[in-house]
C-alpha cells in the first residue's frame, strides 16, 4: 500500500523523535533500581564521608538506594577501573577526587584514560591543604621559611602521605615555585606523617586542613599558610600561599563521575540533585566539619576543573620527575 506523501512525512517525523522521547522517558524513570557509588578509598576518610552524605540525600530524593561500595587500591585506580568498565546507564557512579587528575600523568600504563572515559557529573567540595611546620623550626612566616630553607639546602625534611599523593604534589609545586631544596620523606598515610612532624623527624608538611586543625589548635604544629587562594574561616589569621607566591593555588576536591556515554539526561538529573544537597544547611555544615567548601556547578564546570588540574599536576610531575611506586 502506498501512503500519501503528507502521511508518510508525518510518520517519518514521528519515528525520528522516538529515540529522543525514549531517552527522556528513561531519564524520568531513573533510577528504577539501586545505584552503587564506587569509592576508591577505604571507609572513614573524608572522601568516604562525602560520598555517604550524597548517597543518603540521593536515596531520599530519588526513591532508590544509592549504595556505597569501597574499592581502595592503587591510589584510586582499582575503583576507577571498575566504573570505567561498567555499563553507561547511570547505575554505577564514581566518587572522583583530585588524585584522579594526578594519576593521569603519574601512571604511564593505566587501562583507561580518565578524562576520556569518565563523564563528570557534579563537583561536591573543595578541601584546602595547610603548610605547617614543627614549632622548633625557626620560621614563623613563609618568607622566613624560604630564607631558612635556602640557607640549609638538602637539610629540611618534607613529609607526604605517599609518592604522588596530594600532599606530595602540593609540596613539589612549592619547591618548584621557590627553588628550595627539601628532602621528600613519604609516609603511608597522614597519621604517621603528622606523628613524625610533631616528633621532629620531619620539619614541614602540606597536610589536609581537616587532618591538622586540632593539632594546630593545640599548639603542636605551626601553620604558615593555606594553599587555597583565599583565607579559611577555621584559620582566619593564616594567609594563603599566593600572598607570597603569585599564582600558587592547590586544593583537594571531590565530585561524582559516571562511565562515558551515560545519557546526558541522567547526568543532568544527578547534577541537579547534588547541587540541591550542597545548598542544604545540614549538608553544608557537615562538609564544613570535614574542612570542605561546597562547590555548586554544572557537569561542564566539573569537566573544566578535571582538565585544568590534570594539566597542572601533569606539569608538576614531569618537572619534579615523580615516579609511581
C-alpha positions in Angstrom: 0.0 0.0 0.0 1.4 3.4 -1.0 0.9 6.1 1.6 0.1 9.7 0.6 3.2 11.9 0.8 1.9 14.0 3.7 1.0 10.9 5.8 4.4 9.4 5.0 6.3 12.5 6.1 4.2 12.7 9.3 5.1 9.1 10.2 8.7 9.6 9.4 9.0 12.7 11.5 7.3 10.8 14.4 9.7 7.9 14.1 12.7 10.3 14.2 11.6 11.7 17.5 11.2 8.3 19.2 14.8 7.9 20.3 14.8 11.4 22.0 11.4 10.7 23.6 12.6 7.3 24.9 15.8 8.8 26.3 13.8 11.5 28.2 11.3 8.9 29.5 14.2 6.7 30.6 15.8 9.6 32.5 12.5 10.5 34.1 12.1 6.9 35.3 15.7 6.8 36.6 16.6 5.3 39.0 14.3 2.3 38.9 16.7 0.0 40.9 19.6 0.5 43.4 22.6 2.6 42.3 26.1 1.9 43.5 28.7 4.6 44.2 32.2 3.3 44.0 34.5 5.0 46.5 38.1 4.2 45.5 39.3 4.7 49.1 38.9 2.9 52.5 35.9 3.7 54.7 36.0 6.5 57.2 38.0 9.1 55.3 36.8 12.5 54.0 36.1 11.0 50.5 34.0 8.2 52.0 32.1 10.5 54.3 31.3 12.9 51.4 30.1 10.0 49.3 27.8 8.7 52.1 26.3 12.2 52.6 25.5 12.4 48.9 24.2 8.8 48.8 21.8 9.4 51.7 20.5 12.6 50.0 20.1 10.9 46.6 18.3 7.9 48.1 15.8 10.1 49.9 15.2 12.3 46.9 15.1 9.8 44.1 13.4 6.9 45.9 16.0 4.2 45.3 19.0 3.1 47.4 22.3 4.7 46.5 24.8 2.1 48.0 28.4 2.9 48.8 30.9 0.3 47.7 34.5 0.9 48.8 37.1 -0.3 46.3 40.5 1.0 47.6 43.8 0.2 45.9 46.5 1.5 43.6 45.9 5.1 44.6 42.2 5.1 43.4 42.9 3.3 40.1 41.3 0.0 41.2 37.9 1.6 41.9 38.1 3.9 38.9 38.7 0.9 36.6 35.5 -0.7 37.9 33.4 2.3 36.9 35.2 2.7 33.5 34.2 -0.9 32.7 30.6 -0.5 33.9 27.6 0.0 31.6 26.8 3.6 30.8 23.4 3.5 32.3 23.8 5.6 35.5 23.7 2.7 37.9 27.4 2.7 38.6 28.9 6.0 39.7 32.4 7.0 40.9 33.4 9.3 43.8 36.1 11.3 41.9 38.9 13.1 43.7 41.9 15.3 42.7 44.1 12.3 42.9 42.5 11.0 39.7 43.9 14.1 38.0 47.3 13.4 39.4 47.2 9.7 38.4 46.5 10.6 34.7 50.2 11.5 34.4 51.8 9.7 37.3 50.9 6.2 36.0 52.1 5.6 32.4 50.2 2.4 31.7 46.7 2.7 33.1 43.9 0.6 31.5 41.9 3.8 31.0 42.2 7.5 30.1 40.4 9.2 33.0 39.4 12.4 31.2 38.1 10.5 28.2 36.5 7.5 30.0 34.7 9.2 33.0 31.9 11.7 32.4 31.8 14.5 35.0 28.5 14.7 36.9 28.9 17.2 39.7 31.5 18.7 42.0 30.9 18.2 45.7 33.5 20.1 47.7 37.0 21.6 47.8 39.4 20.9 50.7 42.5 23.0 51.4 45.9 22.0 52.5 47.9 23.8 55.1 51.7 24.4 55.1 52.7 23.6 58.6 56.0 23.1 60.5 57.3 21.7 63.7 57.4 24.5 66.3 61.2 24.2 66.6 61.6 25.4 63.0 63.0 29.0 63.2 60.4 30.4 60.8 57.1 32.0 61.6 56.2 33.1 58.1 56.5 31.8 54.6 59.3 34.3 53.6 61.2 33.3 56.7 60.8 29.6 55.9 62.0 30.1 52.3 65.1 32.0 53.6 65.8 29.3 56.1 65.4 26.5 53.5 67.7 28.3 51.1 70.3 28.7 53.8 70.1 25.0 54.6 69.7 23.2 51.2 69.0 19.4 51.5 68.7 19.6 55.3 64.9 20.1 55.8 62.7 17.0 55.5 59.4 17.5 53.8 56.7 14.8 54.7 54.0 13.5 52.4 51.3 10.8 52.6 53.0 8.9 49.8 54.6 9.3 46.4 52.2 11.1 44.0 49.7 11.9 46.8 48.0 15.3 47.1 50.3 16.2 50.0 53.3 15.3 47.8 52.5 17.2 44.6 51.3 20.3 46.6 54.7 20.4 48.2 56.6 19.8 45.0 54.7 22.8 43.5 56.0 24.9 46.4 59.6 23.6 45.7 59.3 24.4 42.0 58.0 27.9 42.6 60.5 28.8 45.3 63.6 26.9 44.2 64.2 25.5 47.7 65.8 22.1 48.2 63.7 20.0 50.6 64.2 16.2 51.1 61.0 14.3 50.4 60.0 11.7 53.0 56.9 9.7 52.0 54.7 8.0 54.6 51.8 5.5 54.4 49.1 7.9 55.4 48.6 11.2 57.2 48.7 9.9 60.8 52.3 8.7 60.7 53.4 11.8 58.8 51.8 14.0 61.5 53.3 11.9 64.2 56.8 12.4 62.9 56.2 16.1 62.2 55.3 16.5 65.8 58.3 14.5 66.9 60.7 16.5 64.7 61.8 13.7 62.4 60.4 15.8 59.5 60.1 19.6 59.6 57.4 20.6 57.1 54.2 19.1 55.8 51.5 20.2 53.5 48.7 18.4 55.3 45.0 18.5 54.8 43.3 21.1 56.9 40.8 18.6 58.4 43.6 16.3 59.5 45.7 19.0 61.0 43.3 21.6 62.5 43.1 20.1 66.1 46.9 19.7 66.3 47.3 23.3 65.2 44.8 24.5 67.8 46.7 22.5 70.4 49.9 24.3 69.5 51.6 21.1 68.4 52.1 22.4 64.9 52.7 25.9 63.5 50.7 26.8 60.4 52.4 29.2 57.9 49.9 29.3 55.1 46.9 27.7 53.5 47.2 26.5 49.9 43.8 27.9 48.7 43.6 31.3 47.0 41.7 32.8 50.0 41.9 32.5 53.8 40.0 29.8 55.5 37.4 30.5 58.2 38.8 28.0 60.6 42.2 29.7 60.4 41.3 33.3 59.7 44.8 34.7 60.7 46.7 32.4 58.4 47.4 33.8 54.9 47.2 32.0 51.6 50.5 31.0 49.9 49.5 33.1 47.0 50.2 36.2 49.1 53.9 35.3 48.8 53.9 33.1 45.6 51.9 34.8 42.9 49.6 32.2 41.2 50.0 29.5 43.8 46.8 27.6 44.4 46.2 24.0 45.2 43.4 22.1 46.9 41.9 18.7 47.1 38.4 18.2 45.8 35.8 15.5 45.3 32.9 15.0 43.0 30.8 12.4 41.2 31.5 10.8 37.9 29.9 8.2 35.6 31.1 6.0 32.8 31.4 7.8 29.5 28.3 7.9 27.3 26.0 7.9 30.3 22.9 9.7 29.0 23.0 13.5 29.4 19.5 13.5 30.9 20.7 11.2 33.7 23.8 13.3 34.3 21.8 16.4 34.5 19.3 14.8 36.9 22.0 13.8 39.3 23.8 17.1 39.0 20.6 19.0 39.9 20.0 16.8 43.0 23.6 17.1 44.2 23.6 20.9 43.8 20.4 20.9 45.8 22.2 18.9 48.5 25.0 21.4 48.6 22.5 24.2 49.3 21.1 22.3 52.3 22.2 23.9 55.6 22.8 20.5 57.3 24.9 19.1 54.4 26.9 22.4 54.2 27.6 22.2 58.0 28.7 18.5 57.7 31.0 19.3 54.8 32.4 22.2 56.8 33.2 19.7 59.6 35.4 17.9 57.1 37.1 21.1 56.2 35.3 21.3 52.9 33.7 24.1 51.0 30.7 23.1 48.8 31.2 23.7 45.1 28.0 24.1 43.1 28.4 23.8 39.4 27.4 22.1 36.1 28.8 19.0 34.6 30.7 21.3 32.2 32.2 23.2 35.2 33.4 19.9 36.7 34.9 18.9 33.3 36.8 22.2 33.2 38.2 21.5 36.7 39.2 18.0 35.8 41.0 19.1 32.6 42.8 22.0 34.3 44.0 20.0 37.3 45.1 17.2 35.0 47.3 19.6 33.1 48.5 21.4 36.2 49.6 18.3 38.1 51.0 16.7 34.9 53.4 19.6 34.6 54.5 19.3 38.3 55.0 15.5 38.0 57.2 15.9 34.9 59.3 18.8 36.2 59.8 17.1 39.6 60.3 13.7 37.8 57.9 11.9 40.2 57.7 8.2 39.5 54.9 6.0 40.8 55.8 3.4 43.4 
